[in-house]
């Protein structure tokens, strides 16, 4: 399996698991859903941990589409370089770090923003490699 697809696979697993802290927090602080909440929906979370857990998941959802799309396109047009492989690895590990920082509530050094930016920059690297190999 190409490195880029391996990290797409691992990121998919991370995305599939990252909602769990939010659900655990909801049940821990608000109890299980009540029948009427399936109709009216539960009020927005009030505990900071629940909000952070939800945002950590949503933030990965927001970046995952671009990452998956670029990795798939790279594979379809047969672009796999050291840069695309490295960028895919950095993306995955940056998203792990982002989740840890977000869930922990770490608020120093703009860590969350810096980590997000690193992950975003890996998307640009993969896009550039595809464009350089197939468009220019």
Backbone as JSON Lines, residues from 0, in Angstrom:
{"i":0,"aa":"X","n":[0.85,-1.18,0.0],"ca":[0.0,0.0,0.0],"c":[0.9,1.23,0.0]}
{"i":1,"aa":"X","n":[0.64,2.16,-0.9],"ca":[1.44,3.39,-0.9],"c":[1.29,4.14,0.43]}
{"i":2,"aa":"X","n":[2.34,4.83,0.79],"ca":[2.36,5.57,2.06],"c":[1.19,6.53,2.18]}
{"i":3,"aa":"X","n":[0.88,7.22,1.11],"ca":[-0.22,8.19,1.16],"c":[-1.55,7.51,1.49]}
{"i":4,"aa":"X","n":[-1.79,6.34,0.91],"ca":[-3.03,5.61,1.2],"c":[-3.03,5.05,2.61]}
{"i":5,"aa":"X","n":[-1.86,4.64,3.1],"ca":[-1.77,4.18,4.49],"c":[-2.2,5.29,5.43]}
{"i":6,"aa":"X","n":[-1.69,6.51,5.21],"ca":[-2.04,7.61,6.11],"c":[-3.47,8.08,5.89]}
{"i":7,"aa":"X","n":[-4.01,7.92,4.7],"ca":[-5.44,8.19,4.5],"c":[-6.27,7.19,5.3]}
{"i":8,"aa":"X","n":[-5.87,5.94,5.26],"ca":[-6.54,4.89,6.04],"c":[-6.48,5.2,7.53]}
{"i":9,"aa":"X","n":[-5.29,5.53,8.04],"ca":[-5.14,5.84,9.46],"c":[-5.93,7.08,9.87]}
{"i":10,"aa":"X","n":[-5.95,8.08,8.99],"ca":[-6.72,9.29,9.28],"c":[-8.21,8.98,9.29]}
{"i":11,"aa":"X","n":[-8.64,8.09,8.42],"ca":[-10.05,7.68,8.41],"c":[-10.42,7.01,9.73]}
{"i":12,"aa":"X","n":[-9.53,6.18,10.24],"ca":[-9.78,5.54,11.54],"c":[-9.83,6.6,12.64]}
{"i":13,"aa":"X","n":[-8.9,7.55,12.61],"ca":[-8.92,8.63,13.59],"c":[-10.25,9.37,13.53]}
{"i":14,"aa":"X","n":[-10.7,9.68,12.33],"ca":[-11.97,10.39,12.17],"c":[-13.13,9.55,12.73]}
{"i":15,"aa":"X","n":[-13.09,8.26,12.49],"ca":[-14.16,7.38,12.97],"c":[-14.18,7.26,14.49]}
{"i":16,"aa":"X","n":[-13.04,7.47,15.13],"ca":[-12.95,7.33,16.59],"c":[-13.06,8.65,17.34]}
{"i":17,"aa":"X","n":[-12.81,9.75,16.67],"ca":[-12.68,11.03,17.36],"c":[-14.01,11.56,17.93]}
{"i":18,"aa":"X","n":[-15.13,11.04,17.5],"ca":[-16.4,11.47,18.07],"c":[-16.64,10.85,19.45]}
{"i":19,"aa":"X","n":[-15.93,9.78,19.77],"ca":[-16.18,9.05,21.02],"c":[-15.97,9.92,22.27]}
{"i":20,"aa":"X","n":[-14.89,10.72,22.38],"ca":[-14.77,11.57,23.58],"c":[-15.95,12.52,23.76]}
{"i":21,"aa":"X","n":[-16.5,13.02,22.67],"ca":[-17.67,13.9,22.75],"c":[-18.86,13.15,23.34]}
{"i":22,"aa":"X","n":[-19.11,11.96,22.84],"ca":[-20.25,11.17,23.32],"c":[-20.06,10.78,24.78]}
{"i":23,"aa":"X","n":[-18.85,10.36,25.14],"ca":[-18.58,10.01,26.54],"c":[-18.81,11.22,27.43]}
{"i":24,"aa":"X","n":[-18.35,12.39,26.99],"ca":[-18.55,13.61,27.77],"c":[-20.03,13.95,27.91]}
{"i":25,"aa":"X","n":[-20.78,13.8,26.83],"ca":[-22.22,14.09,26.87],"c":[-22.92,13.18,27.9]}
{"i":26,"aa":"X","n":[-22.62,11.9,27.84],"ca":[-23.27,10.96,28.75],"c":[-22.8,11.2,30.19]}
{"i":27,"aa":"X","n":[-21.52,11.46,30.34],"ca":[-20.98,11.67,31.69],"c":[-21.59,12.91,32.35]}
{"i":28,"aa":"X","n":[-21.68,13.99,31.62],"ca":[-22.15,15.25,32.22],"c":[-23.65,15.49,32.08]}
{"i":29,"aa":"X","n":[-24.28,14.9,31.06],"ca":[-25.7,15.17,30.81],"c":[-26.58,13.93,30.87]}
{"i":30,"aa":"X","n":[-25.98,12.77,31.05],"ca":[-26.76,11.53,31.06],"c":[-27.07,11.08,29.65]}
{"i":31,"aa":"X","n":[-27.61,9.86,29.53],"ca":[-27.97,9.37,28.19],"c":[-29.12,10.19,27.61]}
{"i":32,"aa":"X","n":[-29.23,10.14,26.3],"ca":[-30.33,10.85,25.64],"c":[-31.67,10.33,26.15]}
{"i":33,"aa":"X","n":[-32.58,11.26,26.31],"ca":[-33.95,10.92,26.7],"c":[-34.79,10.83,25.42]}
{"i":34,"aa":"X","n":[-35.89,10.06,25.45],"ca":[-36.69,9.89,24.23],"c":[-37.07,11.2,23.55]}
{"i":35,"aa":"X","n":[-37.44,12.22,24.31],"ca":[-37.85,13.49,23.69],"c":[-36.68,14.2,23.01]}
{"i":36,"aa":"X","n":[-35.45,13.91,23.43],"ca":[-34.28,14.56,22.82],"c":[-34.01,14.05,21.41]}
{"i":37,"aa":"X","n":[-34.58,12.92,21.04],"ca":[-34.46,12.45,19.67],"c":[-35.3,13.31,18.72]}
{"i":38,"aa":"X","n":[-36.27,14.0,19.28],"ca":[-37.14,14.88,18.49],"c":[-36.68,16.33,18.61]}
{"i":39,"aa":"X","n":[-36.46,16.78,19.83],"ca":[-36.14,18.19,20.08],"c":[-34.65,18.48,20.0]}
{"i":40,"aa":"X","n":[-33.84,17.46,20.05],"ca":[-32.38,17.54,20.1],"c":[-31.92,18.1,21.45]}
{"i":41,"aa":"X","n":[-30.79,17.65,21.86],"ca":[-30.23,18.07,23.14],"c":[-29.72,19.5,23.02]}
{"i":42,"aa":"X","n":[-29.84,20.24,24.11],"ca":[-29.3,21.6,24.15],"c":[-27.79,21.54,23.91]}
{"i":43,"aa":"X","n":[-27.21,22.6,23.34],"ca":[-25.76,22.61,23.14],"c":[-25.01,22.35,24.44]}
{"i":44,"aa":"X","n":[-23.87,21.72,24.31],"ca":[-23.06,21.36,25.47],"c":[-22.7,22.6,26.29]}
{"i":45,"aa":"X","n":[-22.67,22.41,27.59],"ca":[-22.3,23.52,28.47],"c":[-20.92,23.31,29.08]}
{"i":46,"aa":"X","n":[-20.46,22.09,29.14],"ca":[-19.15,21.82,29.72],"c":[-18.07,22.01,28.66]}
{"i":47,"aa":"X","n":[-17.0,22.69,29.02],"ca":[-15.94,23.01,28.05],"c":[-15.34,21.77,27.4]}
{"i":48,"aa":"X","n":[-15.14,20.7,28.17],"ca":[-14.56,19.48,27.6],"c":[-15.43,18.95,26.46]}
{"i":49,"aa":"X","n":[-16.74,18.96,26.65],"ca":[-17.65,18.45,25.62],"c":[-17.56,19.31,24.37]}
{"i":50,"aa":"X","n":[-17.5,20.61,24.56],"ca":[-17.37,21.52,23.41],"c":[-16.06,21.28,22.67]}
{"i":51,"aa":"X","n":[-14.96,21.11,23.42],"ca":[-13.66,20.88,22.78],"c":[-13.65,19.55,22.04]}
{"i":52,"aa":"X","n":[-14.24,18.52,22.64],"ca":[-14.28,17.2,21.98],"c":[-15.07,17.28,20.68]}
{"i":53,"aa":"X","n":[-16.18,17.98,20.71],"ca":[-17.0,18.13,19.52],"c":[-16.23,18.9,18.45]}
{"i":54,"aa":"X","n":[-15.58,19.98,18.82],"ca":[-14.82,20.79,17.86],"c":[-13.62,20.02,17.3]}
{"i":55,"aa":"X","n":[-12.98,19.2,18.11],"ca":[-11.85,18.4,17.61],"c":[-12.32,17.49,16.47]}
{"i":56,"aa":"X","n":[-13.47,16.86,16.66],"ca":[-14.01,15.99,15.62],"c":[-14.43,16.79,14.39]}
{"i":57,"aa":"X","n":[-15.18,17.87,14.61],"ca":[-15.65,18.68,13.48],"c":[-14.48,19.27,12.71]}
{"i":58,"aa":"X","n":[-13.43,19.69,13.42],"ca":[-12.28,20.28,12.74],"c":[-11.62,19.27,11.81]}
{"i":59,"aa":"X","n":[-11.52,18.02,12.24],"ca":[-10.95,17.01,11.36],"c":[-11.89,16.73,10.19]}
{"i":60,"aa":"X","n":[-13.19,16.72,10.43],"ca":[-14.14,16.53,9.35],"c":[-13.93,17.61,8.28]}
{"i":61,"aa":"X","n":[-13.7,18.84,8.72],"ca":[-13.52,19.95,7.8],"c":[-12.27,19.81,6.93]}
{"i":62,"aa":"X","n":[-11.2,19.22,7.47],"ca":[-9.97,19.06,6.68],"c":[-9.89,17.72,5.96]}
{"i":63,"aa":"X","n":[-10.65,16.76,6.42],"ca":[-10.53,15.41,5.88],"c":[-10.88,15.33,4.4]}
{"i":64,"aa":"X","n":[-11.91,16.02,3.99],"ca":[-12.32,15.97,2.58],"c":[-11.22,16.38,1.63]}
{"i":65,"aa":"X","n":[-10.55,17.48,1.96],"ca":[-9.46,17.95,1.11],"c":[-8.3,16.94,1.11]}
{"i":66,"aa":"X","n":[-7.97,16.42,2.27],"ca":[-6.89,15.44,2.36],"c":[-7.22,14.19,1.56]}
{"i":67,"aa":"X","n":[-8.4,13.65,1.79],"ca":[-8.8,12.44,1.07],"c":[-8.84,12.67,-0.43]}
{"i":68,"aa":"X","n":[-9.41,13.8,-0.84],"ca":[-9.49,14.11,-2.26],"c":[-8.12,14.19,-2.91]}
{"i":69,"aa":"X","n":[-7.22,14.88,-2.25],"ca":[-5.87,15.04,-2.82],"c":[-5.13,13.71,-2.88]}
{"i":70,"aa":"X","n":[-5.25,12.9,-1.84],"ca":[-4.57,11.59,-1.84],"c":[-5.15,10.69,-2.94]}
{"i":71,"aa":"X","n":[-6.45,10.69,-3.08],"ca":[-7.08,9.87,-4.11],"c":[-6.67,10.34,-5.5]}
{"i":72,"aa":"X","n":[-6.71,11.65,-5.73],"ca":[-6.3,12.18,-7.04],"c":[-4.84,11.82,-7.3]}
{"i":73,"aa":"X","n":[-3.99,11.99,-6.31],"ca":[-2.57,11.65,-6.49],"c":[-2.42,10.18,-6.89]}
{"i":74,"aa":"X","n":[-3.19,9.3,-6.28],"ca":[-3.1,7.89,-6.62],"c":[-3.65,7.63,-8.02]}
{"i":75,"aa":"X","n":[-4.74,8.28,-8.37],"ca":[-5.34,8.07,-9.7],"c":[-4.44,8.54,-10.83]}
{"i":76,"aa":"X","n":[-3.71,9.63,-10.6],"ca":[-2.82,10.13,-11.65],"c":[-1.38,9.65,-11.45]}
{"i":77,"aa":"X","n":[-1.22,8.74,-10.52],"ca":[0.06,8.08,-10.25],"c":[1.16,9.05,-9.87]}
{"i":78,"aa":"X","n":[0.84,9.93,-8.94],"ca":[1.84,10.84,-8.37],"c":[2.09,10.39,-6.94]}
{"i":79,"aa":"X","n":[3.28,9.88,-6.71],"ca":[3.69,9.46,-5.37],"c":[5.17,9.78,-5.24]}
{"i":80,"aa":"X","n":[5.45,10.82,-4.5],"ca":[6.84,11.25,-4.33],"c":[7.19,11.23,-2.85]}
{"i":81,"aa":"X","n":[8.43,11.47,-2.57],"ca":[8.83,11.57,-1.16],"c":[8.07,12.71,-0.47]}
{"i":82,"aa":"X","n":[7.8,13.78,-1.22],"ca":[7.06,14.9,-0.63],"c":[5.6,14.55,-0.35]}
{"i":83,"aa":"X","n":[4.94,13.85,-1.27],"ca":[3.54,13.49,-1.02],"c":[3.44,12.49,0.13]}
{"i":84,"aa":"X","n":[4.37,11.54,0.18],"ca":[4.37,10.57,1.27],"c":[4.65,11.26,2.61]}
{"i":85,"aa":"X","n":[5.64,12.12,2.62],"ca":[5.97,12.85,3.85],"c":[4.85,13.76,4.29]}
{"i":86,"aa":"X","n":[4.22,14.44,3.34],"ca":[3.11,15.34,3.66],"c":[1.93,14.56,4.24]}
{"i":87,"aa":"X","n":[1.65,13.38,3.69],"ca":[0.56,12.56,4.22],"c":[0.86,12.12,5.65]}
{"i":88,"aa":"X","n":[2.09,11.76,5.92],"ca":[2.48,11.36,7.28],"c":[2.38,12.54,8.23]}
{"i":89,"aa":"X","n":[2.88,13.68,7.81],"ca":[2.82,14.88,8.67],"c":[1.37,15.26,8.93]}
{"i":90,"aa":"X","n":[0.51,15.16,7.9],"ca":[-0.9,15.48,8.09],"c":[-1.49,14.62,9.19]}
{"i":91,"aa":"X","n":[-1.27,13.31,9.11],"ca":[-1.83,12.4,10.11],"c":[-1.32,12.73,11.51]}
{"i":92,"aa":"X","n":[-0.02,12.87,11.67],"ca":[0.53,13.12,13.01],"c":[0.15,14.51,13.52]}
{"i":93,"aa":"X","n":[0.0,15.47,12.62],"ca":[-0.46,16.79,13.04],"c":[-1.9,16.71,13.53]}
{"i":94,"aa":"X","n":[-2.72,15.9,12.87],"ca":[-4.11,15.76,13.31],"c":[-4.2,15.02,14.64]}
{"i":95,"aa":"X","n":[-3.3,14.07,14.9],"ca":[-3.24,13.42,16.21],"c":[-2.88,14.48,17.26]}
{"i":96,"aa":"X","n":[-1.85,15.27,16.97],"ca":[-1.42,16.32,17.9],"c":[-2.53,17.34,18.13]}
{"i":97,"aa":"X","n":[-3.22,17.71,17.06],"ca":[-4.33,18.67,17.18],"c":[-5.41,18.13,18.12]}
{"i":98,"aa":"X","n":[-5.77,16.87,17.95],"ca":[-6.79,16.27,18.81],"c":[-6.35,16.26,20.27]}
{"i":99,"aa":"X","n":[-5.1,15.91,20.51],"ca":[-4.59,15.89,21.89],"c":[-4.62,17.29,22.5]}
{"i":100,"aa":"X","n":[-4.13,18.27,21.75],"ca":[-4.11,19.65,22.25],"c":[-5.53,20.15,22.48]}
{"i":101,"aa":"X","n":[-6.42,19.86,21.55],"ca":[-7.81,20.31,21.66],"c":[-8.5,19.66,22.85]}
{"i":102,"aa":"X","n":[-8.39,18.36,22.99],"ca":[-9.07,17.65,24.07],"c":[-8.51,18.04,25.44]}
{"i":103,"aa":"X","n":[-7.22,18.28,25.5],"ca":[-6.6,18.62,26.78],"c":[-6.9,20.04,27.22]}
{"i":104,"aa":"X","n":[-7.26,20.9,26.29],"ca":[-7.51,22.29,26.62],"c":[-6.23,23.11,26.72]}
{"i":105,"aa":"X","n":[-5.14,22.59,26.19],"ca":[-3.86,23.3,26.21],"c":[-4.02,24.62,25.47]}
{"i":106,"aa":"X","n":[-3.65,25.72,26.1],"ca":[-3.96,27.03,25.53],"c":[-2.73,27.9,25.27]}
{"i":107,"aa":"X","n":[-1.55,27.33,25.33],"ca":[-0.34,28.14,25.2],"c":[0.24,28.06,23.8]}
{"i":108,"aa":"X","n":[0.99,29.08,23.45],"ca":[1.79,29.13,22.21],"c":[0.96,29.04,20.93]}
{"i":109,"aa":"X","n":[-0.33,29.27,21.01],"ca":[-1.21,29.11,19.85],"c":[-1.03,27.72,19.22]}
{"i":110,"aa":"X","n":[-0.79,26.73,20.07],"ca":[-0.46,25.38,19.6],"c":[-1.51,24.82,18.65]}
{"i":111,"aa":"X","n":[-2.77,24.97,19.01],"ca":[-3.83,24.4,18.17],"c":[-3.82,25.02,16.78]}
{"i":112,"aa":"X","n":[-3.68,26.34,16.72],"ca":[-3.66,27.04,15.43],"c":[-2.42,26.66,14.62]}
{"i":113,"aa":"X","n":[-1.29,26.58,15.28],"ca":[-0.06,26.21,14.58],"c":[-0.13,24.8,14.02]}
{"i":114,"aa":"X","n":[-0.66,23.89,14.82],"ca":[-0.78,22.5,14.35],"c":[-1.75,22.4,13.18]}
{"i":115,"aa":"X","n":[-2.88,23.09,13.28],"ca":[-3.84,23.11,12.18],"c":[-3.18,23.64,10.91]}
{"i":116,"aa":"X","n":[-2.4,24.71,11.06],"ca":[-1.74,25.33,9.91],"c":[-0.73,24.38,9.28]}
{"i":117,"aa":"X","n":[0.0,23.64,10.09],"ca":[0.93,22.64,9.56],"c":[0.16,21.61,8.74]}
{"i":118,"aa":"X","n":[-0.96,21.11,9.28],"ca":[-1.76,20.13,8.54],"c":[-2.27,20.73,7.23]}
{"i":119,"aa":"X","n":[-2.72,21.97,7.28],"ca":[-3.22,22.64,6.07],"c":[-2.1,22.79,5.03]}
{"i":120,"aa":"X","n":[-0.91,23.11,5.49],"ca":[0.22,23.26,4.57],"c":[0.57,21.95,3.88]}
{"i":121,"aa":"X","n":[0.36,20.82,4.55],"ca":[0.62,19.54,3.89],"c":[-0.32,19.34,2.71]}
{"i":122,"aa":"X","n":[-1.52,19.87,2.82],"ca":[-2.47,19.79,1.69],"c":[-1.93,20.54,0.49]}
{"i":123,"aa":"X","n":[-1.33,21.7,0.76],"ca":[-0.74,22.49,-0.32],"c":[0.44,21.75,-0.97]}
{"i":124,"aa":"X","n":[1.22,21.07,-0.16],"ca":[2.36,20.31,-0.68],"c":[1.88,19.2,-1.62]}
{"i":125,"aa":"X","n":[0.87,18.46,-1.18],"ca":[0.35,17.38,-2.03],"c":[-0.24,17.95,-3.32]}
{"i":126,"aa":"X","n":[-1.0,19.02,-3.2],"ca":[-1.58,19.66,-4.38],"c":[-0.49,20.14,-5.33]}
{"i":127,"aa":"X","n":[0.55,20.74,-4.77],"ca":[1.66,21.23,-5.61],"c":[2.34,20.08,-6.35]}
{"i":128,"aa":"X","n":[2.57,18.99,-5.66],"ca":[3.23,17.84,-6.3],"c":[2.38,17.28,-7.44]}
{"i":129,"aa":"X","n":[1.07,17.22,-7.24],"ca":[0.19,16.75,-8.31],"c":[0.25,17.71,-9.49]}
{"i":130,"aa":"X","n":[0.11,19.01,-9.2],"ca":[0.13,20.02,-10.26],"c":[1.48,20.03,-10.98]}
{"i":131,"aa":"X","n":[2.57,19.95,-10.23],"ca":[3.89,19.98,-10.85],"c":[4.12,18.78,-11.76]}
{"i":132,"aa":"X","n":[3.59,17.62,-11.36],"ca":[3.82,16.42,-12.16],"c":[2.88,16.31,-13.36]}
{"i":133,"aa":"X","n":[1.69,16.86,-13.23],"ca":[0.68,16.61,-14.27],"c":[0.21,17.84,-15.03]}
{"i":134,"aa":"X","n":[0.47,19.05,-14.5],"ca":[-0.03,20.24,-15.16],"c":[1.06,21.12,-15.78]}
{"i":135,"aa":"X","n":[2.21,21.09,-15.22],"ca":[3.27,22.01,-15.67],"c":[4.26,21.33,-16.58]}
